[in-house]
Amino acid sequence: MDLYEGILTTRAIRRYTDEPVTREEIEACLRAAQQAPSGGNTQPWQYVVVTHPERKRRVAGIYRAAYERWERAQLSALPPFRTEEERETFMRGIRASRYLAEHLDTAAALVLFCVPKISIAPRDDDGVVEIGPLYASVYPAVQNFILAARSFGIGTVLTTVWWSRQDDLRRLLGIPDRYEIVALVPMGRPRGSFGIAPRRRAEDITHWEQW
Ligand SMILES: Cc1cc2nc3c(=O)[nH]c(=O)nc-3n(C[C@H](O)[C@H](O)[C@H](O)COP(=O)(O)O)c2cc1C
């Protein structure tokens, strides 16, 4: 597949068939993640790959509890919609997210990205020399993983809605306290299809030479 076409047609896939995803495919996606850039080439992340059905169910239980709380809060303070179409688009997103929350364990694998709770910024006499958040050094790896999965016809979606239950996930999976989980990516063969998702037009938000 052409790289550019692969990027354009990668979108959130939350519904999966029960076709398998092989260990070789997962490992190939992880190798792609390893090639991502990171500040100073620190490569601070580690992965936890969950494929065992019972363990996936337990992760799904934690995810769902966090999701329910988020959805309640979100629906009780809806953003103002300019049009009915905008409202429907938003509600479609909620329904798709809820579906995932109710079926997370149907993904062939759940891949967690973890980073240590450290700062890689040096100090000088004036204090910390800020170089941006550590997260900036891991999400490129997540996106590489997602794009590699796309190249194998495997659907994924970056998720963070479980964040309020981060401690429960860490405990369940034996992740050391000094690590923060920053992404949970379910992967599976899509029940829907890949395609170009609606987005704002780049030219409407691009400032050439000066804002
Ligand atoms: C930082 C981040 C966090 C996200 N968290 C979740 C999540 O917890 N659950 C979920 O179902 N989707 C989550 N998403 C997916 C977005 O909802 C999705 O990328 C967006 O709606 C665009 O979807 P589309 O590519 O299908 O148009 C997240 C995406 C990002 C980048």
The ligand as a Gaussian input file, in Angstrom:
#p B3LYP/6-31G(d) Opt

LIG

0 1
 C       -5.322000      11.437000      22.648000
 C       -6.508000      10.640000      22.129000
 C       -7.325000       9.977000      23.030000
 C       -8.408000       9.234000      22.580000
 N       -9.147000       8.515000      23.475000
 C      -10.127000       7.719000      23.031000
 C      -10.815000       6.865000      23.946000
 O      -10.490000       6.813000      25.131000
 N      -11.802000       6.068000      23.465000
 C      -12.143000       6.071000      22.143000
 O      -13.054000       5.313000      21.775000
 N      -11.507000       6.856000      21.246000
 C      -10.496000       7.661000      21.668000
 N       -9.788000       8.423000      20.774000
 C      -10.110000       8.359000      19.334000
 C      -10.745000       9.634000      18.804000
 O      -12.064000       9.728000      19.289000
 C      -10.694000       9.573000      17.286000
 O       -9.346000       9.578000      16.884000
 C      -11.397000      10.757000      16.638000
 O      -12.750000      10.777000      17.004000
 C      -11.313000      10.703000      15.123000
 O      -11.874000       9.491000      14.665000
 P      -11.870000       9.165000      13.087000
 O      -10.425000       9.076000      12.675000
 O      -12.557000       7.848000      12.929000
 O      -12.555000      10.290000      12.409000
 C       -8.704000       9.178000      21.196000
 C       -7.843000       9.819000      20.281000
 C       -6.752000      10.525000      20.736000
 C       -5.819000      11.168000      19.737000

